[in-house]
Structures are given as structure tokens and as C-alpha cells.
Amino acid sequence: MVSIQDLHKKFGKNEVLSGVNLEIGEGGIFAVLGPNGSGKTTLIKCLLGMVIPNKGTISVLGKNIKHGSNYRYQIDYLPQIANFPSNLKVKELITMIKDLRGNKTTVDEQLISLFKLEPFLDKKLGNLSGGTKQKVNLVLTFMFDSPLIILDEPTSGLDPISLIRLKNLIQAEKEKGKTILITSHIMSFVEEVSDEIVFLLEGKIYFKGSINELKTKTDQPDFEHAIASILTENHA
């Protein structure tokens, strides 16, 4: 599904990615973790073609992404911060995104109902709370049927009930055979939904495997202690 080889990216003198090699197969939920500044967002933006790497190759669905941008139609992306036009109404934004994608999907109606957004459809985006904006963001991401879904901090601002609905939605997409990449700072959420984790440290892949394998590798009883032990060991 995704193949990344020897990926390097510098911003000025700051080397954010320094030789990332990563293979992600088809189907399953992969959490991309790492401390702030470890290169998570840069890696995702390289994958989406929003950041051009200095070196290395990225293939999505067997195609080198340098050879065109059409591969992006195979990806649904939830950005960490959704900068919506504040004067647009919620329903206008949903219609506009559907028109841009040239897609006749009706899944948006189910998602609006799932996240209880009906009372907000005629409200302007600038007047919404952060949590409600995130629900709109989730509708825009999940209303298309792409094989690869990238979620950057999807739990941000969600109330407990919406968080349960999001977890169920992610599991339902996985059951359709989709590949889902998630970044999150919420370890309990990662532990609950992920099949594998990819841990980035100082611009390189430090670990890739299951949570149980990570606990064995770090000799820690639980996931949070395993992550803490990696960070302590590398900043000792």
C-alpha cells in the first residue's frame, strides 16, 4: 500500500527526516508515534505531496508519487487543524468538497447523523466550537470511499460519546480492507485501535511492530511505560 525508501527532508539546517524506510501493507490500522519534532507530520505531508523530500522515494498503491498527483484521489486525509472558511455554512462546505471531488457520495448524510451535526448545518463555520469543527472535519474525511485514510490527531476536541463513534467508524473502515494511518498523542486511543505502531525518533524509524512486541522489546508491563522507556533511554 505504502512504500517509503531512504526518505530525507531538511528545513534549513534542521534534518527532520534522515533516511526513513517504511513498508505498510494493505489493510489494518497503523499508528505513527514519536515525540514532538520527530518528523511525524513531515512524513505525512511528504506522503501527501505537500512537502517535497530532499531525497528518497515514496510509492502509494504501487505508483511512485513523483509521476503525478492522481494518487491523492485514493487517500482521505484528516488534517490536525482544519482551517475552514469562516463565512461558509457547514452544509455549503460539505457540498463544495463533494463538487471538488466530483463525487456523488451520500455517505455524508449517515456521518452527519452519526455525529449529530443536523443542528449545525445552517451555521457558519466561524461560529462553531473546536469539537464541532472536528466533527465536520471527520465527515469530510470519511464521506469518500478511498483505500488509504490518514488521520492526523483525529480525537482532538471530541467529547467521550463522539470518541466512541469515531473508534467504531475506524474499525468499520478497517473491516472493509482499508489501510488507516493515525497520529495521536492519546496513548489509550492508540492502544485500543492500532494493529501496529511505527515509532519515529530523531527522523528515523526506531520501531515498527505490534504493541506486544514493543512491550517485549522494552521489557515494560504496559504500552505507556514502553513508550516512556524509549524516550528516557534516548534522552538519558
MINUSE-352789 format. One line per field, with one value per residue: chain; residue in three letters; x, y, z of N, C-alpha, C in turn. Coordinates in steps of 0.2 Angstrom, whole numbers. Layout:
N
kette = (A,...) $
rest = (ALA,...) $
n.px = (X,...) $
n.py = (Y,...) $
n.pz = (Z,...) $
ca.px = (X,...) $
ca.py = (Y,...) $
ca.pz = (Z,...) $
c.px = (X,...) $
c.py = (Y,...) $
c.pz = (Z,...) $
***
This chain:
236
kette = (A,A,A,A,A,A,A,A,A,A,A,A,A,A,A,A,A,A,A,A,A,A,A,A,A,A,A,A,A,A,A,A,A,A,A,A,A,A,A,A,A,A,A,A,A,A,A,A,A,A,A,A,A,A,A,A,A,A,A,A,A,A,A,A,A,A,A,A,A,A,A,A,A,A,A,A,A,A,A,A,A,A,A,A,A,A,A,A,A,A,A,A,A,A,A,A,A,A,A,A,A,A,A,A,A,A,A,A,A,A,A,A,A,A,A,A,A,A,A,A,A,A,A,A,A,A,A,A,A,A,A,A,A,A,A,A,A,A,A,A,A,A,A,A,A,A,A,A,A,A,A,A,A,A,A,A,A,A,A,A,A,A,A,A,A,A,A,A,A,A,A,A,A,A,A,A,A,A,A,A,A,A,A,A,A,A,A,A,A,A,A,A,A,A,A,A,A,A,A,A,A,A,A,A,A,A,A,A,A,A,A,A,A,A,A,A,A,A,A,A,A,A,A,A,A,A,A,A,A,A,A,A,A,A,A,A) $
rest = (MET,VAL,SER,ILE,GLN,ASP,LEU,HIS,LYS,LYS,PHE,GLY,LYS,ASN,GLU,VAL,LEU,SER,GLY,VAL,ASN,LEU,GLU,ILE,GLY,GLU,GLY,GLY,ILE,PHE,ALA,VAL,LEU,GLY,PRO,ASN,GLY,SER,GLY,LYS,THR,THR,LEU,ILE,LYS,CYS,LEU,LEU,GLY,MET,VAL,ILE,PRO,ASN,LYS,GLY,THR,ILE,SER,VAL,LEU,GLY,LYS,ASN,ILE,LYS,HIS,GLY,SER,ASN,TYR,ARG,TYR,GLN,ILE,ASP,TYR,LEU,PRO,GLN,ILE,ALA,ASN,PHE,PRO,SER,ASN,LEU,LYS,VAL,LYS,GLU,LEU,ILE,THR,MET,ILE,LYS,ASP,LEU,ARG,GLY,ASN,LYS,THR,THR,VAL,ASP,GLU,GLN,LEU,ILE,SER,LEU,PHE,LYS,LEU,GLU,PRO,PHE,LEU,ASP,LYS,LYS,LEU,GLY,ASN,LEU,SER,GLY,GLY,THR,LYS,GLN,LYS,VAL,ASN,LEU,VAL,LEU,THR,PHE,MET,PHE,ASP,SER,PRO,LEU,ILE,ILE,LEU,ASP,GLU,PRO,THR,SER,GLY,LEU,ASP,PRO,ILE,SER,LEU,ILE,ARG,LEU,LYS,ASN,LEU,ILE,GLN,ALA,GLU,LYS,GLU,LYS,GLY,LYS,THR,ILE,LEU,ILE,THR,SER,HIS,ILE,MET,SER,PHE,VAL,GLU,GLU,VAL,SER,ASP,GLU,ILE,VAL,PHE,LEU,LEU,GLU,GLY,LYS,ILE,TYR,PHE,LYS,GLY,SER,ILE,ASN,GLU,LEU,LYS,THR,LYS,THR,ASP,GLN,PRO,ASP,PHE,GLU,HIS,ALA,ILE,ALA,SER,ILE,LEU,THR,GLU,ASN,HIS,ALA) $
n.px = (4,9,25,41,56,72,70,73,73,76,74,81,95,90,88,74,69,78,83,72,64,51,38,21,8,-7,-22,-28,-23,-12,-2,7,19,28,40,37,43,49,46,34,23,29,33,20,15,24,21,8,12,13,24,40,52,70,77,75,62,44,31,14,1,8,13,25,25,30,27,15,-1,-13,-14,-18,-32,-35,-33,-40,-39,-37,-33,-23,-26,-40,-43,-56,-66,-72,-84,-92,-107,-109,-116,-114,-100,-98,-105,-97,-85,-88,-92,-79,-72,-79,-89,-102,-106,-116,-114,-111,-123,-126,-115,-116,-128,-123,-113,-121,-124,-134,-141,-132,-130,-134,-126,-113,-96,-86,-92,-93,-89,-73,-73,-85,-81,-71,-79,-86,-74,-71,-83,-80,-69,-72,-82,-79,-74,-60,-45,-35,-33,-29,-26,-23,-21,-35,-43,-44,-52,-64,-79,-83,-93,-93,-80,-81,-89,-81,-71,-78,-81,-68,-65,-75,-71,-59,-63,-68,-56,-48,-33,-27,-19,-13,-10,-7,-8,-14,-12,-20,-30,-23,-18,-30,-35,-25,-17,-3,11,21,36,43,59,70,70,71,65,62,56,45,30,19,10,12,24,32,32,38,51,55,54,43,28,16,9,11,22,31,33,37,49,57,59,65,77,83,85,93) $
n.py = (-6,7,12,17,24,27,41,58,74,91,106,120,120,110,94,84,72,58,47,38,22,13,1,-2,-13,-19,-15,-13,-5,8,16,31,36,47,58,76,85,74,71,66,73,79,68,63,73,73,61,65,73,86,91,92,80,80,69,52,39,38,27,24,13,5,15,27,42,54,54,60,67,61,50,55,55,43,43,48,62,68,83,90,102,110,122,130,140,154,161,152,141,125,115,121,120,106,102,109,102,90,93,97,85,78,69,58,54,49,46,56,60,50,51,64,62,52,59,68,81,88,100,110,112,124,133,145,141,148,151,140,128,121,107,104,108,99,87,90,90,77,71,76,69,55,53,49,35,29,19,22,30,44,50,64,67,63,63,75,87,80,75,62,53,55,51,37,34,38,28,17,19,20,6,0,4,-2,-15,-16,-18,-7,3,12,26,33,47,51,58,53,39,29,28,25,12,5,5,2,-9,-10,-1,12,19,35,42,55,58,45,28,20,9,-4,-13,-24,-19,-27,-33,-22,-20,-31,-29,-17,-22,-19,-17,-11,-2,13,14,7,16,27,22,21,35,40,32,37,50,50) $
n.pz = (0,5,2,7,4,10,14,15,23,25,33,31,41,49,50,47,43,42,32,31,31,26,26,22,23,14,22,38,54,57,69,69,79,90,98,100,86,80,67,62,56,45,38,35,27,16,11,6,-4,0,5,-2,-2,1,-4,-8,-11,-13,-14,-18,-17,-27,-36,-40,-32,-38,-51,-54,-48,-46,-38,-26,-25,-20,-7,9,19,35,42,55,60,55,44,40,29,37,34,27,27,36,28,16,14,14,3,-7,-6,-10,-23,-28,-28,-37,-34,-31,-18,-4,8,17,23,32,41,46,53,62,70,75,69,63,69,66,53,46,51,52,49,56,68,75,89,94,95,87,75,72,71,59,51,52,45,32,29,30,21,8,-2,0,-2,7,22,31,46,56,72,76,87,93,103,104,112,124,119,106,103,105,94,84,85,82,69,63,65,57,44,43,43,30,23,22,23,37,43,58,68,85,101,111,121,126,116,105,108,109,96,87,75,72,77,72,77,77,79,81,67,61,59,73,79,73,73,83,98,108,105,106,120,124,119,126,138,147,157,152,138,139,148,140,129,136,141,129,126,138,138,126,129,139) $
ca.px = (0,14,32,45,63,78,67,77,70,79,72,87,100,87,86,68,69,85,84,66,62,44,33,15,4,-14,-27,-25,-23,-5,-1,13,20,35,39,36,49,52,46,28,19,33,32,13,15,28,16,3,14,13,31,44,58,77,80,71,56,38,26,7,-3,12,15,29,21,33,24,8,-4,-19,-14,-21,-39,-35,-32,-44,-34,-40,-28,-23,-30,-44,-44,-61,-68,-77,-91,-96,-111,-107,-119,-111,-93,-99,-107,-91,-80,-91,-91,-72,-70,-83,-91,-110,-107,-122,-112,-111,-129,-125,-110,-120,-132,-118,-110,-127,-122,-140,-142,-126,-129,-135,-122,-107,-90,-83,-96,-93,-84,-67,-76,-90,-77,-68,-84,-86,-68,-72,-87,-77,-63,-74,-88,-77,-73,-54,-42,-30,-36,-23,-29,-18,-24,-42,-48,-44,-58,-70,-82,-82,-98,-90,-74,-83,-92,-75,-67,-82,-81,-62,-65,-79,-67,-54,-66,-68,-50,-44,-27,-28,-13,-16,-5,-11,-4,-18,-10,-25,-34,-19,-18,-37,-37,-20,-14,4,14,28,39,49,63,75,70,72,60,65,52,38,28,13,11,15,31,36,32,43,57,57,53,39,22,11,11,13,28,36,34,41,56,61,60,70,83,86,87,97) $
ca.py = (0,12,10,23,21,32,47,63,80,96,113,124,115,105,87,82,65,56,40,34,16,10,-3,-3,-17,-17,-17,-13,2,9,22,34,39,49,65,82,86,68,71,63,77,80,61,63,78,70,56,68,78,93,93,88,77,81,63,46,38,36,24,23,8,3,20,32,48,59,53,63,68,57,45,58,53,36,45,53,65,72,87,91,108,111,129,131,147,155,163,147,137,118,112,123,117,99,102,111,97,84,95,97,78,76,63,58,51,51,44,62,60,45,54,69,59,48,64,73,88,91,107,115,113,131,138,147,138,153,151,133,126,117,100,103,109,92,83,92,88,69,70,77,64,48,53,46,28,28,13,24,35,47,54,67,69,63,64,82,91,76,73,55,49,56,47,30,34,38,22,12,21,17,-1,-2,6,-7,-21,-15,-19,-1,5,18,29,38,50,53,59,49,33,24,28,21,5,2,4,0,-16,-10,5,15,24,39,46,59,57,38,23,17,3,-5,-19,-23,-16,-33,-33,-16,-21,-36,-26,-13,-25,-15,-21,-9,2,19,13,6,22,32,20,23,42,40,29,41,56,49) $
ca.pz = (0,5,2,8,4,11,14,19,22,29,33,33,43,53,47,51,41,40,30,34,27,29,21,26,19,13,27,45,57,59,72,68,85,91,102,95,82,77,59,60,52,39,35,32,22,11,8,3,-9,2,6,-6,1,-2,-6,-7,-15,-10,-18,-15,-22,-32,-40,-37,-32,-42,-58,-54,-41,-46,-32,-20,-25,-17,0,13,24,41,45,63,61,49,43,36,28,42,32,24,32,36,23,10,14,13,-5,-10,-6,-14,-30,-30,-29,-42,-31,-29,-12,0,15,22,27,38,45,49,58,67,74,77,66,60,71,64,45,43,55,49,52,61,74,79,94,91,94,82,69,71,68,52,48,51,39,26,28,29,16,2,-1,-3,1,12,26,35,52,60,78,75,93,95,104,104,118,125,115,99,103,104,87,79,86,79,62,61,65,51,38,43,41,23,20,21,27,40,47,63,73,90,107,116,120,127,110,100,111,108,89,82,74,73,78,69,81,74,84,78,60,59,62,79,80,69,75,87,104,112,103,109,127,125,117,131,145,151,158,148,132,141,150,135,126,141,142,123,127,143,135,121,131,145) $
c.px = (4,21,37,52,68,76,71,73,73,75,77,92,97,85,80,68,76,86,78,65,56,40,27,10,-3,-18,-24,-24,-16,-5,6,14,27,34,38,43,52,51,39,24,22,32,25,13,19,24,11,5,14,20,35,51,64,79,75,65,50,33,19,3,1,15,19,25,24,30,17,4,-11,-20,-18,-29,-40,-34,-37,-40,-38,-34,-29,-27,-34,-46,-49,-63,-73,-84,-95,-101,-108,-110,-116,-104,-94,-101,-101,-86,-82,-90,-84,-70,-74,-87,-98,-111,-113,-120,-111,-117,-129,-120,-113,-124,-128,-116,-115,-125,-128,-141,-137,-126,-130,-131,-116,-101,-87,-86,-96,-87,-78,-69,-81,-86,-74,-73,-85,-80,-69,-77,-84,-72,-67,-80,-86,-74,-66,-50,-37,-33,-30,-27,-24,-22,-31,-46,-48,-51,-64,-72,-82,-87,-95,-84,-76,-86,-86,-72,-71,-81,-74,-62,-69,-75,-62,-57,-68,-62,-46,-38,-28,-21,-16,-10,-9,-6,-8,-16,-15,-29,-30,-19,-25,-38,-32,-18,-6,6,20,30,44,53,69,76,71,66,64,62,46,36,21,15,14,22,35,37,38,50,60,57,49,32,16,14,14,20,33,38,39,48,60,63,66,77,87,87,91,104) $
c.py = (6,10,17,21,27,39,52,70,85,102,117,119,110,99,84,74,63,49,36,28,13,7,-4,-7,-15,-19,-16,-6,3,16,25,38,42,56,70,83,80,67,67,67,78,74,61,67,77,65,59,73,85,96,89,86,79,75,57,45,36,33,23,19,6,8,25,39,54,59,56,63,65,52,48,56,46,37,50,55,69,76,88,97,110,119,130,139,149,158,158,143,129,115,114,120,109,98,104,106,91,86,95,90,75,69,63,55,53,49,50,62,56,48,60,67,55,53,70,80,91,99,112,116,120,136,139,144,142,153,145,132,122,109,99,104,102,87,84,89,80,67,71,72,57,48,50,39,26,23,15,30,37,51,57,70,69,64,71,86,87,75,65,51,50,52,40,30,34,31,17,13,19,10,-3,-1,0,-14,-21,-16,-13,-1,12,20,34,41,53,54,55,42,27,23,24,14,2,1,1,-7,-16,-2,6,20,28,42,49,58,50,34,19,10,2,-12,-18,-20,-21,-34,-28,-17,-26,-33,-21,-16,-21,-18,-18,-4,9,19,11,12,27,29,21,30,43,38,33,48,56,53) $
c.pz = (0,6,2,9,5,11,18,18,27,28,36,35,48,49,50,49,39,38,32,28,30,24,25,21,18,19,34,47,60,63,71,74,85,95,97,92,79,70,57,55,45,35,31,26,15,7,4,-3,-7,4,2,-3,-3,-6,-4,-11,-11,-15,-14,-20,-28,-37,-37,-38,-36,-49,-58,-48,-41,-40,-26,-19,-22,-9,3,18,29,43,52,64,55,48,38,35,33,40,29,29,31,30,16,9,12,5,-9,-11,-10,-22,-32,-31,-34,-40,-29,-23,-8,7,20,26,33,43,49,55,64,72,76,75,63,62,69,57,43,47,51,53,57,67,78,84,90,90,89,75,67,69,61,48,47,45,33,24,26,24,9,3,-3,1,7,15,31,40,56,66,78,81,96,96,105,111,118,120,108,98,102,97,82,79,82,71,59,60,58,45,38,41,33,19,19,25,30,44,51,66,79,97,113,116,121,120,105,102,109,100,84,81,75,74,75,74,78,80,80,70,57,62,67,80,75,71,80,94,109,111,106,116,128,124,122,138,149,151,153,143,134,144,145,131,130,141,135,124,132,141,130,123,138,145) $
***
